[in-house]
Amino acid sequence: MIKELKTFIAVAREGTFTAAGDRIGLTQAAVSAQIHRLETELGVELFDRSGRSAQLNAIGLQALQQAKDLIRMYEVLGASLPGAGAPSLVAIGAIASLQRNVFPLALARFHKLHKTLRSRVLPGLSIHLLDLVDSGEIDMAVMIRPAFSIQADLRWRTLACEPYRLIVPQSTQGDDWREILSNEPFIRYDRASFGGRQVDRFLQRKDVSPREICELDELDAIVQLVENAVGVALIPETLGTRCWPAGIRSIDLGVDTFHREVGTVYRAEKEAGHPIMDFVEILHAVADRTCSRSQIDR
């Protein structure tokens, strides 16, 4: 029944059986079958069948929290018993920009410390990774801190505060960020991401309406588009970045600089001797050294 409960949580989070299946690696038919088995076992319907989307009914809303609680208890089942073995698999979510920098070194050191453990790394947007930590589907996430408060039973530790820069092709004249954004084609950091929302709020505060030409989430792709003179972009100078590609010029926003906070989030009960806490400590140590080297280089 655990897999059915996890599928139920996924459907509630994604809004449709198809989207939930894409997220957890099942077909729409398999998701539908699991939900049917769960409803049959419980003797109640959990979703309103009147529309195309999978909307929870009143019973489903109540069952969702109970399902999350059951998954959390299942994840730590036996963890406090004398002689209980450590988990054999740790699941870690990570945004793409951190997977390319400090993450691989930290993961390598973690596996040298825990030679018998396996790890599974799931990519994704911060908002989805936060949901996965909250539901107990992954042990921790490395992500952007949201503008809203995270749940009381989750723990947050900051890795770095990354400043946003205006990056432009080398051929672009001037250093006035406001003038450049007003006149040049704009490549937008996806507003569906926490980082992209920061850019959107900044532009609104400064009353700047750039001529948008493209919107995407992948920072490397944005950098390549700027390098190929497609437009300009506001993106964070990510942890570990020492220099931009040769075809790009970075413009400091000065007193208008804003930052995105990246860090680790995990459930509070993981602090009680769970091996994932070793990875958290290793990752923060690697990030601290990376930040120190970057400051020296500048």
Secondary structure, DSSP 8 states (H G I E B T S, - for coil): -HHHHHHHHHHHHHSSHHHHHHHHT--HHHHHHHHHHHHHHHTS--EETTSSS-EE-HHHHHHHHHHHHHHHHHHTTTTTSTT----SEEEEEE-HHHHTTHHHHHHHHHHHH-TT-EEEEEE--HHHHHHHHHHTSSSEEEEE--SS---TTEEEEEEEEEEEEEEEETT-----HHHHHHHSEEEEE-TTSHHHHHHHHHHHHTT---EEEEEES-HHHHHHHHHTTS-EEEEE--TT-----TTEEEE--GGG--EEEEEEEEEGGGGTT-THHHHHHHHHHHHHHHHHHHHHH-
